[in-house]
Amino acid sequence: MSQEAGLARFNELNKPALLRVLLEVCQSPAWRNDLCDNRPYPDVDSLLESSDKFLADITEIELEESLINHPRIGAKNAGPRSAREQSRFASTIDEAAFAEFAALNQQYEDKFGYLFLIAAEGRSAAEIMDVLKGRLKNDVATERGVMRVELAKINRLRLQQLLSEDVFTVSSNPHVV
């Protein structure tokens, strides 16, 4: 399906159904409601810009809600979407490097109080490890800003993928799923 066709269905879908679909992208109820309430979007870029703008201005509570159920990099229980995004990481890390990564990840969580978030798609284990080491040097405020940017990248990527997939099953009545 083209992204334009996906966007047309995105714009037509009833709100409760769209809110459920958007759970695959982000857990934040405020973000999902904002995207639904600002429809219709004239083009994909407008949708992506709306998402980016909302995430740039979210509160700390909304940021925390966005991370609910977000899997850690390399987690065995990552859902299919996260596993696909992390596939290059998983295919380029050996057991020793994974142990080092797990220790650094724990150090990150101890320092910042939340999981390490990065747009992992297409990145190797070495790249992600280098980024993690660099971000451990950040102060809390700087890291929160970086994390918002990474969340926006992840949501942007997932929205684009969602628009390309046939997940918007619309019956003859565009308001019934």
C-alpha positions as CSV (number, residue, x, y, z in Angstrom):
1,M,0.0,0.0,0.0
2,S,1.3,3.5,-0.8
3,Q,1.7,5.9,2.1
4,E,-0.8,8.2,0.5
5,A,-3.5,5.5,0.5
6,G,-2.5,4.7,4.1
7,L,-2.9,8.3,5.0
8,A,-6.4,8.5,3.4
9,R,-7.4,5.5,5.5
10,F,-5.7,7.0,8.6
11,N,-7.8,10.2,8.1
12,E,-11.1,8.2,7.6
13,L,-10.8,5.7,10.5
14,N,-12.9,6.2,13.5
15,K,-11.0,7.6,16.5
16,P,-11.3,4.5,18.8
17,A,-10.0,2.2,16.1
18,L,-7.2,4.6,15.2
19,L,-6.2,5.0,18.8
20,R,-5.7,1.2,18.9
21,V,-3.7,1.1,15.7
22,L,-1.4,4.0,17.0
23,L,-0.5,1.9,20.1
24,E,1.9,0.1,17.7
25,V,3.7,3.4,17.3
26,C,3.6,5.0,20.8
27,Q,2.0,4.3,24.1
28,S,1.3,8.0,25.0
29,P,-2.4,8.6,25.2
30,A,-1.9,12.3,24.7
31,W,0.2,11.8,21.6
32,R,-2.3,9.4,20.1
33,N,-5.3,11.7,20.9
34,D,-3.4,14.7,19.4
35,L,-2.8,12.9,16.1
36,C,-6.4,11.8,15.9
37,D,-7.8,15.2,16.8
38,N,-5.7,17.0,14.2
39,R,-7.0,15.0,11.3
40,P,-7.4,15.2,8.4
41,Y,-3.8,15.6,7.3
42,P,-3.3,16.8,3.8
43,D,-0.1,14.8,3.3
44,V,2.3,12.5,5.1
45,D,4.7,15.3,5.9
46,S,1.9,17.2,7.7
47,L,1.2,14.1,9.9
48,L,4.9,13.6,10.6
49,E,5.3,17.3,11.5
50,S,2.3,17.1,13.8
51,S,3.9,14.2,15.6
52,D,7.3,15.9,15.9
53,K,5.7,19.1,17.2
54,F,3.7,17.3,19.9
55,L,6.8,15.3,21.1
56,A,8.9,18.5,21.2
57,D,6.4,20.0,23.7
58,I,5.3,17.0,25.8
59,T,5.4,17.1,29.6
60,E,7.6,14.8,31.6
61,I,4.6,12.7,32.5
62,E,3.7,12.3,28.8
63,L,7.3,11.4,28.0
64,E,7.1,8.7,30.7
65,E,3.8,7.4,29.2
66,S,5.5,7.2,25.8
67,L,8.0,4.8,27.2
68,I,5.6,2.4,28.8
69,N,6.2,-1.1,27.3
70,H,9.1,0.2,25.2
71,P,11.5,-2.7,25.0
72,R,15.1,-2.3,25.9
73,I,17.6,-2.6,23.0
74,G,18.4,-6.3,22.6
75,A,15.5,-7.5,24.8
76,K,14.3,-11.0,24.1
77,N,10.6,-10.0,24.5
78,A,10.7,-7.1,22.0
79,G,7.6,-7.1,19.8
80,P,7.8,-7.7,16.1
81,R,8.1,-4.0,15.2
82,S,10.9,-3.4,17.7
83,A,12.7,-6.7,16.8
84,R,12.7,-5.6,13.1
85,E,14.0,-2.1,14.1
86,Q,16.8,-3.7,16.1
87,S,17.6,-6.5,13.6
88,R,21.0,-5.0,12.6
89,F,21.9,-4.5,16.2
90,A,21.0,-8.1,17.0
91,S,22.9,-9.5,14.0
92,T,26.1,-7.6,14.7
93,I,26.6,-8.2,18.4
94,D,28.4,-11.1,20.0
95,E,27.9,-12.5,23.6
96,A,30.8,-10.5,25.1
97,A,29.7,-7.3,23.5
98,F,26.2,-7.9,24.6
99,A,27.3,-8.4,28.2
100,E,29.2,-5.0,28.0
101,F,26.1,-3.4,26.4
102,A,23.8,-4.8,29.2
103,A,26.1,-3.3,31.9
104,L,26.3,0.1,30.1
105,N,22.5,0.0,29.7
106,Q,22.1,-0.7,33.4
107,Q,24.5,2.2,34.2
108,Y,22.3,4.4,32.0
109,E,19.1,3.4,33.7
110,D,20.7,3.9,37.2
111,K,21.9,7.4,36.2
112,F,18.8,8.7,34.3
113,G,16.0,6.6,35.8
114,Y,14.6,5.3,32.5
115,L,15.6,3.0,29.7
116,F,18.1,4.0,27.0
117,L,16.1,5.0,23.9
118,I,17.5,5.2,20.4
119,A,16.2,5.0,16.9
120,A,18.0,1.7,16.3
121,E,16.8,0.9,12.8
122,G,19.8,0.2,10.5
123,R,22.3,0.8,13.3
124,S,25.0,-1.8,14.2
125,A,25.7,-2.9,17.7
126,A,29.0,-1.0,17.6
127,E,27.2,2.2,16.6
128,I,24.6,1.9,19.3
129,M,27.2,1.1,21.9
130,D,29.2,4.2,20.9
131,V,26.1,6.3,21.2
132,L,25.2,4.8,24.6
133,K,28.8,5.5,25.9
134,G,28.5,9.1,24.7
135,R,25.1,9.7,26.1
136,L,26.2,8.4,29.5
137,K,28.3,11.6,29.7
138,N,25.2,13.8,29.4
139,D,23.5,15.5,32.3
140,V,19.9,14.7,33.0
141,A,18.4,17.8,31.2
142,T,20.5,17.2,28.1
143,E,19.7,13.6,28.0
144,R,15.9,14.3,28.3
145,G,16.2,16.5,25.2
146,V,18.2,13.8,23.3
147,M,15.6,11.3,24.3
148,R,12.7,13.4,23.0
149,V,14.5,13.6,19.6
150,E,15.1,9.9,19.5
151,L,11.4,9.2,20.4
152,A,10.4,11.5,17.6
153,K,12.6,9.6,15.1
154,I,11.2,6.3,16.3
155,N,7.6,7.5,16.0
156,R,8.2,9.1,12.6
157,L,9.7,5.9,11.3
158,R,6.9,3.8,12.7
159,L,4.2,6.1,11.4
160,Q,5.7,5.9,7.9
161,Q,5.8,2.1,8.1
162,L,2.3,2.0,9.5
163,L,1.0,4.0,6.5
164,S,2.6,1.6,4.1
165,E,1.1,-1.5,5.8
166,D,-2.4,-2.7,5.3
167,V,-3.4,-2.3,8.9
168,F,-6.3,0.1,8.3
169,T,-9.0,-2.4,7.6
170,V,-12.0,-0.2,6.7
171,S,-15.4,-1.7,5.8
172,S,-17.8,0.0,3.5
173,N,-18.6,2.4,6.3
174,P,-15.3,4.3,6.9
175,H,-16.2,4.7,10.6
176,V,-16.4,1.0,11.4
177,V,-13.5,-1.3,11.8
